[in-house]
Amino acid sequence: MNTASPTGAGHPEGERLQKVMAAAGVASRRVCEDLIAAGRVAVNGVRVEGAGRRVLPSDLVSVDGKAIQLDTTKIYIMLNKPVGIVSSLADDRGRPDLRRYTNEFDERLFNVGRLDGQTSGLLLLTNDGELAHILAHPSFGVLKTYIAKVEGVVNQHTINKLIGGIELEDGLIEADKARIIGTPSNGETVVEVTLHSGRNRIVRRMLEEVGHPVIDLVRRQFGPLHLGSLAPDAMRDLTKKEVGDLLTISRGGSVPDGDDDGSEAPSDD
């Protein structure tokens, strides 16, 4: 964080920082004033001291390095997409698509990235176009974790191949992490794969290449978001912490990585 800005610096036409923070649900206005006075708040990367600072909606505000969303019109929805739904807002082949979910909102929502029709799991819906573009762009490389049930008995040698790199028709691909979950049974194995690539159907193609075609595939994690116990076909609002984590990484910051048990881009599964 850069050197503190002087009290009252900012935009004379803007709202007082503590008022905007309180409206965004950070804390009460009095507590927000205390956070500012303690040097825990930054605007556009510069630490603020003194409650006279004014800000605009375009300013980037963080508390203890965690970004907060000042624009209360932004919506962030986690969907547990079921099998059979394509990740499109208007499928040209008439298949069931995401409109069955987005039509519940007055605002126009976008899906961040895609899951193919036979893959279920975590999909983010939002009207924050800037955030959606950043997180879905291939150069950003947000980490995604999948649980795959595959044909055959997977061994550690195969796991090492997934991590070490596999040559596919569109180039080399490496999993960031991979592991076997439980004990293989009935000629099937459950594998967890984490990777940042956004290439088309990449998890299915990787596992097919090492001789273990996918039977069932679920995305459990997208960046700092975890599917948790959200039921298939269900939606929920992101928590303030989850929104803050997303905004933080989209602005180039980092958040602790947790474990979970369990413009449109090509589907990245």
N, C-alpha and C positions, 0 to 999 in steps of 0.2 A: 504494500500500500504506500502511496506517495505521501509527501509532507502534508500536514493539515492545511486546509483552506481557511482563510480568515472568516470570522463571524460576519454573516450578512452577504457573503459572496454568492454569486449565482445569478438567477434571472429575476429582476425586479417585478416582472409580470407574472411570475410563477406563484405556486402555493407554498406555504411554509412547510419545511421538510417534515417536522414532527406531525403536522396535520395529515399530510399525504401518507406517511407511514402508518398512522393510526387508522386511516380509511382503508388501507391495504390489509389491515388485520394483524400488523406486527405486534402491537401492544396498545395500551392506552396512550393518550397523548402525553401524559406525565411521564410514563415509563420510557416513551420514545425520546423525550427530552433528556432523560437520564442517560440513555444509550448514546445520544449525540455528545453530551457533555463528557462522557467517559472515553470518547475517541473511538467508539466501536462501529461508527457508521461512515461509509464512504460514498461519495457521489462521483461517478465517472472515474473511479479509481483513486480519488483524492480524499483522504480522511477529513472529516468535518468536525469542528469543535465550535459549539455555540448554536443555539436554537433559532437564530435569525436567518439561516440559509433558506433560500427559496429554490424550488425545482420545477421543471416541466415534465410532462409525461414521457418525453423522449430521454430524460436523464436516466442513467443506470445507477441504481441505489443498492447497496449491500450492507448487511449487518454481520460483523464478525466474518467477513469474507463470503457470506452466503447471499446470493442475489435475491431480491424481492421484486414482485411484479406490482408496479404502481397502477397499471391500467386494469381497473376492476371489471372492464367489459370482456376481458380475455377469458376463454373457457378452455379447460384441459380435462379430457375425459379418457379414462382407461377402459378399454373394451376387451373382453375375453372372446375373441372371434371364434365362432364354432366352425367346424368343417362344413363345407358346402356353400360358404359365403365368399365371394370374390372381393378383393380389396380395390374396389372401384366405386366411384360415386355415380356412375352411369354406364353400366356394362352394355356394350354394343351387341352382345349375344343373348341378352335377355335373362342372364343368370341372376340369382339372388345376390344383391350387392349391399354396400354399406348404407344405402339410403334408408333402409329399415331402421337404422339407428340415428343417422343424422337428421332425419325428418322430425325427430322428437324435439328439435331445438329450433328456435327462431333464427339464430345465427347460422351462417354458412360455415360448416366445419370441414376441415381437411384431414385426411389420414396421413400420418407420418410414416413413410415407407409402406411396404406391402407384405402380405403373407399370401401364398397361393391358396387356391380353393380347398386343397386337401390338408392344409396346415392350420392348426388352431393356435390360440394363445393371445399374447399381449399385443394390442395395437393401440396407438395413441391417436386420439381425435382432438383437434383444436381449431380455433379460429385465429390463432396467432400465426399468420402466414410466414413471418420472418423466422420464428423459431422452427416451424415445420421445415422450411427450406434448409436451414442450417443443419438440423439433425438428420435430415434425409440425404443430404449431399454426400456422395461417395468419399470426398476428401475429408469429411469430418470423422468418419469411422467410429461411430458409437458402438460400444460393445453390446452384443446380444447373446443370450444364453438359451439353448434349446435342449429339450429332452427328447431323444429319439428311441423308439423301439425298433430294432432292426432284425433282419433275418440272420441266423447263424450265431455262433459263439465267438464273441470279440475277445481277443487277448491283448496283453500289454504291448506286444509288438505292433499291433494295428493302431493302438492309441498313440504310440510313439511316431508312427507314420503320419497320423493326422496332424500332430504337433510339428513334426519335422518338415512337412511340406509334401504336397501331392501335385503332380503336373496334370492339369486338365486342358481341354481344348482351347480355353481362353487364358491359359497361363498358370503359373505356380500359385498355390493357395495353402496357407498354413492356419491351423486352428490356434488361437491364443491359449486355450486350455481344452483338455478333453479328459474324461475319466469314465470308467465303468461304474454303474450304479447297481448295487446288489449282486446277485448271482444269476448267471444265465440259466434259463429253464425252458423246456419244450422247444429247444432249438432257436430261442430268441434271446436277445440281450438288450438291456436298457443302457444307453450311453448319453452322457451330458457333453455338449460341445459349446464352447464359447469362442466367438470370433467377431471381428470388427468389419469384415468385408460385407459389402452390399451387393455382391454379384448375384445374378439370377439363379434362384433355386440352389444356392451354393451348398447348403448342408446336405441336401439329398444327393447332389452330384458327388460330393466328397465321399459319402458313405457308400454310394454305389461303386465308386472307383476302387475302394479297398475291399470290395466283395461282400458288403452288407447292406442290401437294399432296405430302404426305410419302410416300415409298416405303419408307423404312427409318429407324428412330429408335432411338438408343442413348443412355442416360444414362451419361456418363463420369465425372461428378464430383458429389458431394453434400457441400456444405460443404467441410471440409478433406480429405475422403476422395477418392481417385482410384482408378479401376478398374484402371489399369495393365495388366498382362499376364494378369490372372485370366481363365481360359477360361470361355466360356458354360457354364452349368449347374454351375459350380464354386463352392465356398465356401472362405473362410479366416478365421481369427481376425484381428481388428484388432491391430496392434502397440501397444505401450504408448504410443508417441508419438501414434498415431492416436486412441487412447482419450483421452489427455490433451488433444488438440486439441478433440475433441468436447465433453468436459466443460468445457473452458475457455470455448468460445463459448456453451455452454448456461448458463453462469454469468455471462454478460455480458462476457466478455473477448474478445480478438481474437487470431488467429493469422495468420502470413504466408500470403498467397494464392499458391498455386503454379499452374503450367499443366500440363495433361494433354493429350496428343495424341489424341490420339484422344479407445381411440378411433381409427378408421380415417378417413382423409381421402379425398376424391376423388382419382383418379389425376391427377398433376400434370404430365402429358406431353402 
